[in-house]
Each structure stands twice: as structure tokens, then as C-alpha cells.
């Protein structure tokens, strides 16, 4: 089954890929790799903000990580001509969680993005990962996720 067909089977539709908010590009493809810049979580067009362990709980953070994952998929599809079918493997996710100093559940929050990749890509969605707590993220976002994706030649 194609990745695009799997996405449809899951009942998921990709959001519009977000435009960069500073001096960078959303994706760079080189040497069979697609590097995807950090993506922020949007729910119903609104940025999901806050700090996990302070004014937001881990479930909110996990949902935000999944929304970041959806935006990653949107950026990947846009970079690859509107389809996910050139994706060979998700290699690495970097998950940054805006979290209180005593919050230590960043891996559980990051699972929101990780589990989405496995649902969409199956075995090819299993990846290496970093889950890091940070004191602040751009625009007050609760989570940011970047990715490195192995892609087939066009």
C-alpha cells in the first residue's frame, strides 16, 4: 500500500504546509535525505502554546507533538511533489518540549509524533529520536519537531 493510501485509510488529511517564520527554508533535499525544519503544532488554525508541567499537562503536549507530526508530513509531501510515496524511511525526529524545570516526561510527549510516523509509514516510520525539555520555544509553542527522512530518487 502506498503511503498516501495509508494516510487516507487512517482518515487523515494533511494541513497546509506552514510558511517559514524567519530566514530559513522548510526543507532541504540532498544526498537521498530530506531535512525538515522544526514544525510547530496548530489545532484548528491556532498555535498550541504553553509549558508542559506548568500550565499544560502531558496529554496536551502529546497531542501537540502529533500536530507537529502532521505538519512534518505536510512539509514532506510538499517537498516531494505532493505525495509521501518517495519516503523510504523516517530516520530521526528531534522533539523539543517547552517544559517546566521539574517535568521529566518529554519522551511520553514525543510519542505523539513518533507513533504518528509508525501509523502512517509502518516499519519505515520507526526512527531514532531525541526528546529534549527546553525553557521556551518560538512564539510560545508547547512543542517543536524536526525530522530527517530518507527518500527515493525522483
C-alpha positions as CSV (number, residue, x, y, z in Angstrom):
1,X,0.0,0.0,0.0
2,X,1.3,3.5,-0.8
3,X,2.0,5.9,2.0
4,X,-0.7,8.3,0.5
5,X,-3.2,5.5,0.5
6,X,-2.3,4.6,4.1
7,X,-2.8,8.2,5.2
8,X,-6.3,8.2,3.5
9,X,-7.1,4.8,5.1
10,X,-6.3,6.4,8.5
11,X,-8.8,9.2,7.7
12,X,-6.0,11.8,8.0
13,X,-5.8,14.8,5.7
14,X,-2.7,17.0,5.7
15,X,-2.8,20.6,6.7
16,X,-1.5,23.3,4.5
17,X,2.3,23.4,4.9
18,X,3.3,26.3,7.1
19,X,5.5,29.1,5.6
20,X,8.8,29.8,7.4
21,X,8.6,32.5,10.1
22,X,12.3,33.5,9.8
23,X,15.3,33.2,7.5
24,X,15.3,29.5,6.6
25,X,13.6,27.1,4.2
26,X,11.1,24.4,5.3
27,X,13.0,21.5,3.7
28,X,16.3,20.7,2.1
29,X,16.8,17.6,0.0
30,X,20.4,16.4,-0.6
31,X,22.1,13.0,-1.0
32,X,18.9,11.0,-0.6
33,X,17.9,12.8,2.6
34,X,15.1,15.3,3.2
35,X,15.9,17.5,6.2
36,X,12.7,19.1,7.6
37,X,12.9,22.3,9.7
38,X,11.2,22.4,13.1
39,X,7.5,22.4,12.8
40,X,5.0,23.9,15.3
41,X,1.7,22.5,16.4
42,X,-1.5,24.0,15.1
43,X,-5.0,22.9,16.0
44,X,-7.9,24.5,14.1
45,X,-5.6,27.2,12.8
46,X,-4.4,28.2,16.3
47,X,-0.9,27.7,17.6
48,X,-0.8,25.3,20.6
49,X,1.0,27.2,23.3
50,X,2.1,26.7,26.9
51,X,4.6,24.9,29.1
52,X,4.1,21.2,29.9
53,X,4.3,20.6,33.7
54,X,3.2,24.2,34.4
55,X,0.1,25.4,32.6
56,X,-0.3,22.4,30.3
57,X,-0.4,18.6,31.0
58,X,1.5,15.8,29.2
59,X,-1.6,14.8,27.3
60,X,-1.8,18.3,25.8
61,X,1.9,18.1,24.9
62,X,1.4,14.7,23.3
63,X,-1.5,16.0,21.2
64,X,0.7,19.0,20.2
65,X,3.6,16.6,19.2
66,X,1.1,14.7,17.0
67,X,0.0,18.0,15.4
68,X,3.7,18.8,14.7
69,X,4.0,15.4,13.1
70,X,1.1,16.3,10.8
71,X,2.8,19.5,9.8
72,X,6.0,17.5,9.1
73,X,4.0,15.2,6.8
74,X,2.6,18.3,5.1
75,X,6.1,19.7,4.5
76,X,7.4,16.3,3.3
77,X,4.6,15.9,0.8
78,X,5.0,19.5,-0.4
79,X,8.8,19.0,-0.9
80,X,8.2,15.7,-2.7
81,X,5.7,17.0,-5.3
82,X,2.5,16.4,-3.3
83,X,3.0,12.8,-2.3
84,X,4.5,10.9,0.6
85,X,5.3,7.9,-1.6
86,X,9.0,8.7,-2.1
87,X,9.6,8.3,1.6
88,X,11.8,5.4,2.2
89,X,12.3,5.7,6.0
90,X,11.9,8.2,8.8
91,X,15.4,8.3,10.2
92,X,15.3,10.8,13.1
93,X,12.9,13.1,14.9
94,X,14.1,15.8,17.2
95,X,11.4,16.8,19.7
96,X,11.6,19.9,21.8
97,X,9.2,20.3,24.6
98,X,8.5,23.6,26.3
99,X,8.5,22.2,29.8
100,X,8.8,23.2,33.5
101,X,12.2,22.5,35.1
102,X,10.9,19.6,37.1
103,X,9.0,17.9,34.2
104,X,10.7,14.7,33.1
105,X,8.1,13.2,30.8
106,X,9.4,14.5,27.5
107,X,9.7,11.0,25.9
108,X,5.9,10.4,26.5
109,X,5.1,13.8,24.9
110,X,7.4,13.0,22.0
111,X,5.5,9.7,21.4
112,X,2.7,11.8,19.9
113,X,4.9,12.4,16.8
114,X,6.7,9.1,16.9
115,X,3.5,7.0,16.9
116,X,2.0,9.0,14.1
117,X,5.0,8.2,11.9
118,X,4.6,4.5,12.6
119,X,0.9,4.6,11.9
120,X,1.5,6.3,8.5
121,X,4.7,4.5,7.4
122,X,4.6,1.2,9.3
123,X,8.1,-0.3,9.8
124,X,9.6,2.5,7.7
125,X,8.2,5.0,10.3
126,X,10.4,3.6,13.2
127,X,13.1,6.1,13.8
128,X,15.9,7.3,16.1
129,X,14.8,10.3,18.3
130,X,15.7,13.0,20.7
131,X,13.2,14.3,23.3
132,X,14.5,17.4,25.0
133,X,13.0,19.8,27.5
134,X,13.6,23.5,26.8
135,X,12.5,26.6,28.7
136,X,10.9,28.3,25.7
137,X,10.1,27.7,22.1
138,X,9.3,30.1,19.2
139,X,6.0,32.0,19.5
140,X,5.3,30.3,22.9
141,X,4.7,26.9,21.2
142,X,4.4,23.9,23.5
143,X,6.3,21.5,21.2
144,X,8.5,21.7,18.1
145,X,9.6,18.7,16.0
146,X,12.1,18.4,13.2
147,X,13.0,15.4,11.1
148,X,15.5,13.7,8.8
149,X,13.8,11.5,6.1
150,X,15.4,9.0,3.7
151,X,13.8,9.5,0.2
152,X,13.9,7.6,-3.0
153,X,15.1,9.4,-6.1
154,X,12.5,11.3,-8.1
